[in-house]
Amino acid sequence: MRYSILAVAVLALSGVSAAQAQTTVIERGGPDRVVVDRPASESRTVERRETSDGCRTKTVTKENELGDRKSVTKESCD
């Protein structure tokens, strides 16, 4: 009787390990992402303009808590 209980226990444990061996892990090779937290005290405005001749202008203006303001403008024409 003891041997049959022991045999059942061994079979049960081997069944559990067999179920774990069938586990599949799927990894996705997506690009790494970087998240940058900006201070809440900095204000940023983005302005985009497009003209009929195909030129586009993008202006980014930042202002910090001291009132210092910096603007950067980029223009591209096709």
Wavefront OBJ file of the C-alpha trace (Angstrom):
o trace
v 0.000 0.000 0.000
v 2.841 2.396 0.841
v 4.489 1.726 -2.487
v 1.341 2.530 -4.446
v 0.908 5.868 -2.614
v 4.572 6.659 -3.235
v 4.218 5.715 -6.916
v 1.148 7.945 -7.308
v 2.988 10.844 -5.669
v 5.995 10.399 -7.986
v 3.764 10.253 -11.048
v 1.877 13.365 -9.927
v 5.125 15.299 -9.432
v 6.492 14.212 -12.808
v 3.228 15.321 -14.439
v 3.617 18.779 -12.918
v 7.185 19.132 -14.194
v 6.110 17.937 -17.650
v 3.411 20.624 -17.736
v 5.976 23.261 -16.808
v 8.299 22.075 -19.574
v 5.622 22.932 -22.144
v 5.449 26.600 -21.136
v 6.176 28.939 -24.059
v 7.675 32.389 -23.606
v 7.122 34.852 -26.459
v 9.437 37.843 -26.576
v 8.828 40.715 -28.938
v 11.803 42.495 -30.411
v 10.314 45.973 -30.388
v 12.475 49.081 -30.188
v 13.568 50.360 -26.811
v 11.774 53.488 -25.695
v 13.138 56.345 -23.673
v 10.743 58.421 -21.607
v 11.923 61.877 -20.593
v 10.037 63.683 -17.860
v 9.932 67.405 -18.378
v 9.666 69.755 -15.434
v 6.166 71.126 -14.950
v 7.586 74.627 -14.581
v 8.717 74.709 -18.227
v 6.213 75.911 -20.814
v 6.529 74.764 -24.436
v 4.627 75.909 -27.526
v 4.843 74.286 -30.969
v 3.653 76.185 -34.047
v 3.508 74.597 -37.522
v 2.831 76.417 -40.788
v 2.604 75.167 -44.353
v 2.500 77.381 -47.413
v 1.008 76.718 -50.844
v 4.458 76.480 -52.479
v 5.342 73.348 -50.413
v 7.424 74.934 -47.649
v 6.842 73.967 -44.038
v 7.925 75.867 -40.940
v 8.012 74.544 -37.374
v 8.716 76.860 -34.427
v 9.238 75.561 -30.886
v 9.237 78.119 -28.063
v 10.226 77.236 -24.500
v 9.911 79.404 -21.428
v 11.210 78.498 -17.957
v 9.998 79.580 -14.536
v 12.320 82.623 -14.573
v 10.701 83.962 -17.747
v 13.648 83.152 -20.016
v 12.356 82.326 -23.508
v 14.084 80.437 -26.346
v 12.682 79.840 -29.847
v 13.970 77.470 -32.515
v 12.626 77.555 -36.082
v 13.118 74.915 -38.784
v 12.058 75.350 -42.393
v 11.958 72.746 -45.147
v 10.889 73.126 -48.751
v 10.163 70.245 -51.130
l 1 2 3 4 5 6 7 8 9 10 11 12 13 14 15 16 17 18 19 20 21 22 23 24 25 26 27 28 29 30 31 32 33 34 35 36 37 38 39 40 41 42 43 44 45 46 47 48 49 50 51 52 53 54 55 56 57 58 59 60 61 62 63 64 65 66 67 68 69 70 71 72 73 74 75 76 77 78
